[in-house]
Amino acid sequence: MASVSQWRKWLLQQLIGEGVHNALLDESIRKEVGRHYDANLDIALRLLMDDGIIMSLESNRQKKYVVNYDKLDDAQEIINSRLRDNGNDENVLIQEYMPEPEGYVYWFNNTGNRQFRKQNIYNIYLKKTDNMDFAAQLITKSMGGHKTIYMGSLNESDSYISKLWRAATIIAKESKDDTFILQDLQDKERMACGNNRQRGKIALAIFRKLGYIKPVGTKGNSTRFKLTGKKPVDITLDEIFDNNMTQNKASINMYYS
């Protein structure tokens, strides 16, 4: 659950965070938050209104919020403040609570595997009709500014995710110590890795979560990975999430024959 401070910052980022003064419909906020709504959002909204930092306007039976121009300095101070209540001085992005891509269900995000504060954060999703088909959303600060990246299915040989998996296995076999880094994937499958190597980064996060690869060290600022011996096999969504519940862990462990 996000804290009140995090929700306050997030709300103001949507209204003025990109230097543009927006008016947000109450309905749009609820839709954006979706299943991740909690009572702290209402508290944050009420506190901002009580302090006069944002104002509520109603027209055509629709409620919308805007920042009070007389309180811009106060709003910017909240946006630029550090979130001391949870011990995290990083600019926490509530935008990880974005709507799921149609036909997909949320699986995990890569926040736990980031080495550096400014590394991109991705939400990873599984397709409802093909549990080996993945999509990812790049988390951004602005509402509606997220980007969905479709990786395709490991059940389809011509998909991005399959090409990157084959590249990883080939590189590992050709390596003297059986390891590889993201740049190796980029060199082997430049098109599949995509702009800024985003698909390559997403693929490594997925392979790591599936247990296909494991980190074994670093090479400069890059993580070195090694194959574990596990390979793609078919598994149902029920098995994925049931296994997560029985293990009572935040991460999903998959079992393979």
C-alpha positions as CSV (number, residue, x, y, z in Angstrom):
1,M,0.0,0.0,0.0
2,A,1.3,3.4,-0.9
3,S,1.6,6.0,1.9
4,V,-0.3,9.2,2.0
5,S,2.9,11.2,1.3
6,Q,3.4,9.1,-1.9
7,W,-0.1,9.6,-3.1
8,R,0.1,13.3,-2.5
9,K,3.3,13.5,-4.5
10,W,1.9,11.4,-7.3
11,L,-1.3,13.4,-7.6
12,L,0.6,16.6,-7.9
13,Q,3.0,15.1,-10.4
14,Q,0.0,14.3,-12.6
15,L,-1.3,17.9,-12.3
16,I,1.9,19.9,-12.7
17,G,4.8,17.5,-12.7
18,E,5.8,17.9,-16.4
19,G,5.6,21.7,-16.3
20,V,2.1,21.7,-17.8
21,H,-1.0,22.5,-15.7
22,N,-3.5,19.7,-16.1
23,A,-7.1,19.3,-15.0
24,L,-7.8,15.7,-14.0
25,L,-11.2,14.2,-13.8
26,D,-12.0,12.3,-10.6
27,E,-13.1,9.4,-12.9
28,S,-9.7,9.4,-14.7
29,I,-7.8,9.2,-11.4
30,R,-9.9,6.2,-10.3
31,K,-9.5,4.5,-13.6
32,E,-5.7,5.0,-13.6
33,V,-5.3,3.6,-10.1
34,G,-7.6,0.7,-10.8
35,R,-7.2,-2.3,-8.5
36,H,-4.4,-0.6,-6.6
37,Y,-6.8,2.0,-5.1
38,D,-6.5,2.3,-1.3
39,A,-7.9,4.6,1.4
40,N,-4.7,6.6,1.5
41,L,-5.4,8.1,-1.9
42,D,-8.6,9.6,-0.6
43,I,-6.8,10.9,2.5
44,A,-4.1,12.5,0.3
45,L,-6.7,14.1,-1.9
46,R,-8.6,15.5,1.1
47,L,-5.4,16.9,2.7
48,L,-4.4,18.6,-0.5
49,M,-7.8,20.2,-0.7
50,D,-7.8,21.2,3.0
51,D,-4.5,22.9,2.5
52,G,-5.8,24.7,-0.5
53,I,-3.1,23.3,-2.8
54,I,-5.6,21.7,-5.2
55,M,-9.2,22.8,-5.9
56,S,-12.2,20.7,-7.0
57,L,-14.3,22.0,-9.9
58,E,-17.6,20.5,-11.1
59,S,-19.1,20.9,-14.5
60,N,-21.6,18.7,-16.4
61,R,-21.8,16.6,-13.3
62,Q,-18.1,15.7,-13.6
63,K,-15.7,16.5,-10.8
64,K,-12.1,17.5,-11.8
65,Y,-9.1,18.8,-9.9
66,V,-6.6,21.6,-10.6
67,V,-3.7,23.1,-8.7
68,N,-4.4,26.4,-7.0
69,Y,-2.0,28.9,-8.7
70,D,-1.6,30.7,-5.4
71,K,-0.2,27.5,-3.9
72,L,2.2,26.5,-6.7
73,D,5.2,26.9,-4.5
74,D,3.7,24.6,-1.9
75,A,2.8,22.1,-4.6
76,Q,6.4,22.1,-6.0
77,E,7.8,21.7,-2.5
78,I,5.8,18.5,-2.0
79,I,6.9,17.2,-5.4
80,N,10.5,17.9,-4.7
81,S,10.5,16.6,-1.2
82,R,12.0,13.3,-0.1
83,L,9.7,10.6,1.2
84,R,11.0,10.3,4.8
85,D,8.1,8.3,6.1
86,N,9.2,5.1,4.6
87,G,13.0,5.7,4.7
88,N,13.2,5.9,0.9
89,D,14.8,9.0,-0.4
90,E,14.1,8.0,-4.0
91,N,11.3,9.7,-5.9
92,V,8.8,6.9,-5.5
93,L,6.6,6.3,-8.6
94,I,3.1,5.5,-7.9
95,Q,2.8,5.1,-11.6
96,E,3.6,1.4,-11.1
97,Y,-0.1,1.2,-10.4
98,M,-1.1,1.6,-14.0
99,P,-3.9,-0.2,-15.8
100,E,-3.0,-3.6,-17.1
101,P,-2.6,-4.1,-20.9
102,E,-5.8,-5.6,-22.3
103,G,-5.8,-9.4,-22.2
104,Y,-2.8,-9.5,-19.7
105,V,-2.5,-10.0,-15.9
106,Y,0.1,-8.4,-13.7
107,W,3.0,-10.6,-12.7
108,F,5.9,-8.6,-11.1
109,N,8.1,-5.6,-11.5
110,N,11.9,-5.4,-11.5
111,T,12.4,-2.9,-8.7
112,G,14.1,-5.5,-6.6
113,N,16.8,-6.2,-9.2
114,R,17.8,-2.7,-10.0
115,Q,21.5,-1.8,-9.3
116,F,21.2,1.9,-9.7
117,R,18.5,4.4,-8.7
118,K,17.9,5.8,-12.2
119,Q,17.5,2.4,-13.9
120,N,14.1,1.9,-15.6
121,I,11.3,0.2,-13.7
122,Y,9.1,-2.2,-15.7
123,N,5.8,-3.9,-14.8
124,I,5.7,-7.4,-16.4
125,Y,2.5,-9.0,-17.4
126,L,1.4,-12.5,-18.6
127,K,-1.1,-13.0,-21.4
128,K,-4.3,-14.7,-20.1
129,T,-4.6,-17.0,-23.1
130,D,-0.8,-17.9,-23.3
131,N,1.1,-18.0,-20.1
132,M,4.4,-17.8,-21.9
133,D,3.5,-14.5,-23.7
134,F,4.8,-11.4,-22.0
135,A,4.3,-7.7,-22.1
136,A,5.9,-4.9,-20.1
137,Q,5.1,-1.3,-19.2
138,L,7.8,1.2,-18.7
139,I,6.9,3.2,-15.6
140,T,6.8,7.0,-16.0
141,K,5.9,9.9,-13.8
142,S,3.1,11.3,-16.0
143,M,-0.4,9.9,-16.1
144,G,-1.1,8.2,-19.5
145,G,2.5,8.5,-20.5
146,H,3.4,4.9,-20.0
147,K,4.6,2.7,-22.9
148,T,3.6,-0.9,-23.4
149,I,6.3,-3.2,-24.9
150,Y,5.0,-6.6,-26.2
151,M,7.6,-9.4,-26.0
152,G,5.6,-12.1,-27.7
153,S,5.5,-15.8,-26.6
154,L,8.2,-18.3,-25.9
155,N,5.8,-20.7,-27.7
156,E,6.5,-18.8,-30.9
157,S,9.9,-19.2,-32.4
158,D,9.8,-15.8,-34.2
159,S,8.9,-13.7,-31.2
160,Y,11.2,-11.2,-29.6
161,I,11.4,-13.2,-26.3
162,S,12.2,-16.4,-28.1
163,K,15.0,-14.8,-30.2
164,L,16.5,-13.3,-27.1
165,W,16.4,-16.7,-25.3
166,R,18.1,-18.4,-28.1
167,A,20.7,-15.7,-28.2
168,A,21.3,-16.1,-24.5
169,T,21.8,-19.8,-24.8
170,I,24.2,-19.5,-27.7
171,I,26.2,-16.7,-26.1
172,A,26.5,-18.7,-22.8
173,K,27.8,-21.8,-24.7
174,E,30.3,-19.7,-26.6
175,S,31.6,-17.9,-23.5
176,K,34.7,-19.1,-21.7
177,D,33.0,-19.0,-18.3
178,D,29.4,-19.7,-19.5
179,T,28.3,-16.1,-18.6
180,F,27.0,-13.2,-20.5
181,I,25.8,-9.6,-20.0
182,L,23.1,-7.4,-21.6
183,Q,25.6,-6.0,-24.1
184,D,26.2,-9.5,-25.4
185,L,22.5,-9.9,-26.1
186,Q,22.6,-6.5,-27.9
187,D,25.5,-7.6,-30.0
188,K,23.9,-10.9,-30.9
189,E,20.3,-9.8,-31.4
190,R,20.3,-6.0,-32.0
191,M,16.8,-5.9,-33.6
192,A,15.2,-8.0,-30.9
193,C,16.8,-5.9,-28.1
194,G,15.1,-2.8,-29.5
195,N,15.7,0.9,-28.8
196,N,17.8,1.5,-25.7
197,R,18.0,-2.3,-25.3
198,Q,14.6,-2.1,-23.6
199,R,13.4,-5.5,-24.8
200,G,16.8,-7.0,-23.8
201,K,16.4,-5.6,-20.3
202,I,12.9,-6.9,-20.0
203,A,13.9,-10.4,-21.3
204,L,16.6,-10.7,-18.7
205,A,14.2,-9.7,-15.9
206,I,11.7,-12.4,-17.2
207,F,14.4,-15.1,-17.6
208,R,15.6,-14.4,-14.1
209,K,12.1,-14.5,-12.6
210,L,11.4,-17.8,-14.5
211,G,14.6,-19.3,-13.1
212,Y,16.3,-19.7,-16.5
213,I,19.3,-17.5,-15.5
214,K,20.9,-16.3,-12.3
215,P,23.3,-13.4,-11.5
216,V,26.8,-14.5,-10.8
217,G,28.7,-11.3,-10.5
218,T,29.3,-8.1,-12.4
219,K,31.3,-6.8,-15.4
220,G,31.8,-3.1,-14.9
221,N,28.3,-1.8,-14.3
222,S,26.6,-4.8,-15.9
223,T,25.3,-7.9,-14.2
224,R,26.8,-11.2,-15.4
225,F,24.3,-14.0,-15.9
226,K,24.6,-17.7,-16.2
227,L,22.1,-20.3,-17.4
228,T,20.6,-22.5,-14.7
229,G,19.6,-25.4,-16.9
230,K,15.9,-24.7,-16.7
231,K,14.2,-24.2,-20.1
232,P,10.8,-23.0,-21.3
233,V,7.9,-25.5,-20.9
234,D,4.2,-25.0,-20.9
235,I,2.6,-24.1,-17.6
236,T,-0.9,-22.7,-16.8
237,L,-1.7,-19.4,-15.2
238,D,-3.4,-21.2,-12.3
239,E,-0.2,-23.1,-11.6
240,I,1.8,-19.9,-11.7
241,F,-0.4,-18.1,-9.2
242,D,-1.3,-21.1,-7.1
243,N,2.4,-21.8,-6.6
244,N,2.9,-18.2,-5.6
245,M,0.2,-18.5,-2.9
246,T,1.5,-21.8,-1.5
247,Q,5.0,-20.5,-1.2
248,N,3.7,-17.3,0.5
249,K,6.4,-15.3,-1.3
250,A,6.3,-12.0,-3.2
251,S,8.1,-13.7,-6.1
252,I,6.7,-16.4,-8.3
253,N,8.5,-19.7,-8.5
254,M,7.9,-22.0,-11.4
255,Y,8.6,-25.7,-11.6
256,Y,9.8,-27.5,-14.6
257,S,10.3,-31.1,-15.6
